[in-house]
């Protein structure tokens, strides 16, 4: 039985958690491209509201991620994360993922979202229900704030641009919001509480999986 975290009111980071070998072998990039490169995946724009949806082959997407453009706006950046509930080939892979060994109060029903993203990409501030994210490959910078402490941000701006501006605000002592920040490495898992604001920034080419919890 999973352990109940009892609705913690702050983010939690679990370091060096094991990754199922069969799962990690099946999502090794060269293997995925060779076996599934022709499969169509659904991409979203990497802005707060992710309005636009685009279909692209997995092979073309991986090639695109290996040549990131640091100057692209969030609403112009295509991001593969979720949107794959009807993709039987990927769901066959995800069944090998070891479920996070925790539940959170009444939030006990997990659903998975798999993602691959380029270096210097990410998602601006947004919020939703509680859950976890584990890093399989690469490093990801997480920034979170409490539900009633909404960050000042442009929903179409990249998290990288926001970080630069936020550092400048700190130097001028103009920031009144308390941010919780961490960098996740392969194996690390973060718990994000219900309705907390959060933004992410990929420091490397990154492979990751989120577990969203519902009641």
C-alpha positions, -999 to 999 in steps of 0.1 A, spaced: 0 0 0 13 35 -8 22 58 21 -2 87 27 16 121 29 -15 136 46 -18 167 24 16 184 31 14 221 28 48 225 11 66 209 -18 87 179 -10 117 166 -29 127 129 -28 163 124 -40 178 94 -58 146 74 -61 149 42 -82 138 40 -118 125 7 -131 152 -6 -155 126 -20 -180 109 14 -181 142 34 -186 153 10 -213 121 14 -232 123 52 -231 160 54 -242 159 80 -269 176 61 -297 154 30 -290 122 51 -291 132 68 -323 141 35 -340 110 17 -329 84 45 -327 98 74 -347 70 72 -372 43 75 -345 24 108 -343 25 127 -310 4 156 -298 24 188 -289 12 218 -269 27 253 -269 48 259 -238 28 288 -224 6 290 -194 -26 281 -212 -12 257 -239 -39 268 -264 -24 254 -296 -21 216 -303 1 203 -331 7 168 -344 42 157 -354 61 125 -357 82 115 -327 114 114 -349 108 150 -361 101 162 -326 133 146 -312 153 162 -340 137 196 -332 145 192 -295 182 187 -302 184 221 -319 166 244 -294 162 281 -300 168 302 -268 150 332 -283 117 315 -290 87 327 -270 67 302 -248 37 304 -271 59 296 -301 77 266 -284 62 231 -290 64 208 -260 55 171 -257 40 165 -223 7 146 -219 -20 144 -245 -12 107 -250 -40 88 -233 -51 72 -266 -16 63 -277 -15 25 -271 22 22 -280 32 47 -253 7 34 -227 24 0 -232 57 16 -221 41 35 -192 27 4 -177 63 -5 -167 68 27 -147 69 20 -109 41 40 -94 50 67 -69 48 50 -34 27 78 -20 -9 91 -19 -21 125 -7 -51 125 15 -82 120 -6 -62 123 -38 -55 87 -45 -62 81 -83 -30 85 -104 -27 94 -141 6 96 -160 19 123 -183 52 116 -201 74 143 -215 105 150 -235 118 185 -238 148 205 -251 174 223 -231 163 259 -224 126 252 -226 100 250 -199 65 259 -189 55 293 -173 36 296 -141 3 277 -138 -15 256 -113 -37 224 -110 -42 195 -86 -15 178 -66 10 153 -80 46 143 -85 72 145 -112 102 123 -116 132 131 -138 145 102 -159 172 121 -179 186 156 -176 180 183 -150 150 205 -144 147 237 -124 114 240 -104 100 273 -90 68 272 -68 47 296 -48 17 293 -25 -18 295 -41 -25 330 -28 9 343 -38 5 346 -76 38 355 -93 39 384 -117 45 368 -151 37 370 -188 19 338 -197 36 338 -232 71 345 -218 95 317 -212 105 307 -176 141 315 -186 131 351 -192 112 353 -160 142 340 -140 164 368 -154 138 394 -145 131 379 -111 168 380 -102 168 417 -111 138 423 -89 155 406 -60 185 428 -64 162 458 -61 145 443 -31 111 445 -49 101 409 -46 76 401 -18 67 366 -28 84 336 -12 95 311 -39 104 275 -33 131 264 -58 150 232 -65 169 215 -93 159 179 -100 184 154 -112 178 119 -127 158 98 -102 146 128 -82 109 133 -75 91 164 -65 57 166 -49 37 197 -58 8 206 -35 -27 213 -47 -32 245 -66 3 258 -60 18 280 -87 47 264 -104 70 269 -134 98 247 -148 129 252 -169 149 224 -185 186 228 -179 194 199 -202 176 178 -228 151 163 -203 130 132 -201 104 131 -173 71 117 -161 44 133 -139 18 115 -118 -13 137 -114 -36 127 -85 -74 131 -85 -101 121 -60 
